[in-house]
Every structure is written in structure tokens, then in C-alpha cells.
Amino acid sequence: MIDGMIYKRQPVKKGSRRKGDSRFFEKIKESGLKEDLLQQSFFLLQMNNLIAYLTKLFENGKDFQLDTKVLNRNFLLHGMSKKNVSQKECKQLFLAVYNTKLIIEGVNGRLKKKNVNITQMLSN
């Protein structure tokens, strides 16, 4: 199956055979594609985790009727939380701030390459 996928993606040259051996993977390794894909995968994973955390953090506090088990910005900023904030939750919050900064800088850098301004996007 793997050979079939490799063969189908190679151009057919007159008088020569398609290559289906390890040289194909060596070329991928030499091209730097692997590192690019790893960086993109890490970025997407980081972004997905951050969005999940921030969604929970900014969840509707329902007029402070129900104190949540996880840190909630409404309860925290308005002093309505009855539970003590743990060291783990503080670390998560600081990591969220740090990761938000990294992601915004990363997205901004990618958008600049495409001549798009992130502040204009956020203001619309």
C-alpha cells in the first residue's frame, strides 16, 4: 500500500522506472519537510490546547450562581470564588498568557508574510 501511494505521486519519465524505495523518504528528510510538519503540528496542538483552556476560563459565570470546579475569570476577577486558587491553576494561567503571546506572535508573523494585519482583523 505504501509503495502504491509513493508510485502514484511520482512523475512518469520515458524509459525510466518510478522509485519506491527508501530514497523517497531520504529526499523528504533532506528537504526539511519533516521539521516543518513537526513545527506546524506542535503549533496546532498548542493552539488547540490553549483554545480549550481559554474556553473553560472564559465560560459564562451564570451571574455567580454556580462556583465552578476549575478557574473561571468571572469568579476570579470579581472576587466571587469560594475556593482557593491552587499553585497548579496559577501555573496554568501563566502558561496560558505565555502561549497566547507566542501564538499571536506566530500568527501575526505568518499573516505579515501574506500582507495581512492582525489588528485590522481583530477590530472587524
C-alpha positions in Angstrom: 0.0 0.0 0.0 2.8 2.4 0.9 4.6 1.6 -2.3 1.5 2.2 -4.3 1.0 5.7 -2.7 4.6 6.6 -3.5 4.4 5.3 -7.0 1.2 7.2 -7.8 2.8 10.6 -6.7 5.9 10.3 -8.8 6.0 11.6 -12.4 6.4 9.1 -15.1 9.6 9.6 -17.2 10.1 7.9 -20.5 12.4 5.0 -20.4 12.8 5.0 -16.6 11.1 3.4 -13.7 9.4 5.0 -10.7 11.3 4.7 -7.5 9.6 3.2 -4.5 12.4 2.5 -2.1 13.9 4.4 0.9 15.3 7.1 -1.4 11.9 8.7 -1.4 11.9 9.1 2.4 15.5 10.3 2.3 14.6 13.1 0.0 11.7 14.1 2.3 14.2 14.2 5.2 16.7 16.2 3.2 14.1 18.7 2.1 13.3 19.8 5.7 9.6 19.0 5.2 9.6 16.8 8.3 10.8 19.6 10.5 8.2 22.0 9.0 5.4 19.5 9.6 6.6 18.9 13.2 6.6 22.6 13.8 3.1 23.0 12.3 1.8 20.0 14.3 3.2 21.5 17.5 1.7 24.9 16.8 -1.7 23.3 16.1 -1.6 21.2 19.2 -0.5 24.2 21.3 -3.3 26.3 19.8 -5.9 23.6 20.3 -5.0 23.2 23.9 -4.9 26.9 24.5 -8.4 27.4 23.0 -9.8 24.6 25.1 -8.3 26.1 28.3 -9.4 29.7 27.4 -12.9 28.5 26.6 -13.2 26.9 30.1 -11.6 30.0 31.7 -14.0 32.4 30.0 -17.1 30.2 30.4 -20.2 32.0 31.4 -20.4 32.5 35.2 -24.2 32.5 35.2 -24.4 35.6 37.4 -22.2 33.9 40.0 -24.8 31.3 40.9 -22.6 28.3 40.5 -19.0 28.3 41.5 -17.0 26.1 39.1 -14.5 23.5 40.0 -12.0 25.0 37.5 -10.7 28.5 37.5 -13.1 31.0 35.9 -12.2 34.5 35.1 -15.6 36.0 36.2 -15.4 34.5 39.7 -11.7 35.2 40.0 -11.7 38.9 38.8 -14.8 39.8 40.8 -13.7 38.0 44.0 -16.7 35.7 44.0 -14.8 32.3 44.0 -15.2 30.4 47.3 -12.3 28.1 46.5 -8.6 28.7 47.0 -6.6 29.1 43.8 -4.0 26.3 43.7 -0.4 26.6 42.6 -1.3 24.4 39.6 -4.0 26.8 38.5 -1.7 29.7 38.8 0.9 27.9 36.6 -1.8 27.1 34.1 -2.9 30.7 33.9 0.7 32.0 33.4 1.3 29.3 30.7 -1.9 30.5 29.0 -0.7 34.1 29.0 2.7 33.0 27.6 1.2 30.6 25.0 -1.3 33.3 23.9 1.6 35.7 23.4 3.5 33.0 21.4 0.5 32.1 19.2 -0.4 35.7 18.5 3.2 36.5 17.5 3.3 33.3 15.4 0.0 34.0 13.6 1.0 37.7 13.2 4.3 36.6 11.6 2.5 34.3 9.2 -0.1 36.9 8.3 2.6 39.6 7.7 4.1 37.3 5.1 0.7 37.4 3.4 0.4 41.2 3.9 -2.5 40.8 6.4 -2.6 42.9 9.6 -3.8 41.1 12.7 -5.0 44.2 14.4 -7.3 45.0 11.5 -8.7 41.5 11.6 -9.4 41.8 15.3 -11.1 45.2 15.0 -13.6 44.0 12.5 
